[in-house]
């Protein structure tokens, strides 16, 4: 029973898990993009940047929502270990996930290629996601009574 109770975390992070699943499919499935998209300079890098920025933002917001106090939109404060966990799970892990996807593209597909520039775009997207999440959380917290 204890193991089943511990699996409830997936409900708290459902949107993040859906996004991770979508990134896996988009990263490994061969896609033919329409011509107007491929005309945009660095369209692939922009895609990586935006996917990982949004993923990181969603992870941070879901974490804050899961750890809020009753009657509050956000937690009044988080213990130090929670901030450390948030930085690791909401910063380091998405960046490492981006690196893993690049390795899988390079080794497990014939239609995709893993690139360092894509990994860099992923990491920069994660940094932007952290900055945006911190700004959103600060804005929400400032509006709480």
N, C-alpha and C positions, 0 to 999 in steps of 0.2 A: 504494500500500500504506500509506503514511503517513497518508493521509486516513482510511482504514478503521480504522487503529489508534486514531486520535484520536476516533473515534465510539464507543469503548468506554465513555465516561463515562456513557452512558445506562443501562448495566447497574448502575453504582454508585448511580444515583439513580432506579431504577425505581419505587419507591413514590412518590417526589415527583412524577415525571412522570405516574403514574396519578392522583394526587390533583389535579394541575393540570388534567388532562383532565376529570376529574369536575367540577371547579369550573367549567370552561368550559361543559360540558353543562348543569349545574344553573343557571348564570347566564343562559344564552341560550335554553334550551328552555322553552316555556310549560308550566308545571306547575300542576295543580290539587291543592291541598293539602287533606287531610281537615279537617273542621270542628274537632275537638278541638285540632289544632295552631294553627289561626288564632285560637283563644280565648286563647292565651298572649300576654300583653302583650309587645310588641316581638319577637315570634317571629322576624321577618325579621332584625333586628339581632343577636339571639342566634345565629342560623344563620351570619351573616357572621363574627361574632366567633369562634365555635368552629372554623369551616372554616379560617380563616387562622391561628389559634393552632396547630391541629394540623399544618397544612401547614408552618409555620415550624419547629415542633418536629421534624418528620420530616426536613426539609432539614438541620438542624443535626446530628441524630443520624446521618444517612447520610454527611454530610461527615466527621464524626469517625470513623466506621467505615471510610470509604474511605482515610483518611490515618493509620490506626493502624500501629504498628510490629509486625512479626511477634512473636507470643507475647503481645501486649498487647491489652486490650479497647479502649483509646484511645491516641492519641498521647501520649507523655510531655510533649511541648511542641510548639507550632507556631511556625514563624517568624512574624515580624511581618506579612509580606505575606499569610500564610495567614489570620490573624485578620482582616485588612482584607478579604480576599476573602470570608470567611465572613460578616462583617457586611453587606457589599454584597449578596452572593448570597442570604444567608439572612435579611436584614432589609429592606434597601431594595427589592430586586427583588420580594418578595412583596407589599409595600405598593403599589408601582407597578403590579403585576399586578392588584391589587384596583381601583385607579383605572381601569385599562384596561377591566376588565370592566364597571365602571359606565358608562364612555363608550360601550362597545359596546351595553349595554342601552338607553341613552338614544337612540342613533342607528340601531341595526341591528335592533331588535325593535319590534313593535307591542304586545306583551303585557307588556313589562317597562319599568320606568322607572329610570334611573340617579339615585341620590340621594347627596348629600353625607354624610348620616347613615350610609348603608351603607359609604361609603369610610372614614369615621371608625371604624366598627365593625371594618372590615378592619384598619386601622392599629393599633388597640388590641389586636386579636387577635394581630397580628404581634409587638407588644411583649410580650404575655403568653407567646407561644411562645418568644421569646428568653430570657425569665426562666426558664421551665420547662426549656428545653434546657440552660441554664447550670447549673441546679440538678441536673438528672439527670447531666450530664457530670461535675460536681464529685463527686456521690455515687459514681458508677462509678469515678472516678479515686481516690477515697479508699479504695476497697476493693481496689485493685490492690496486689500485693506490692511 
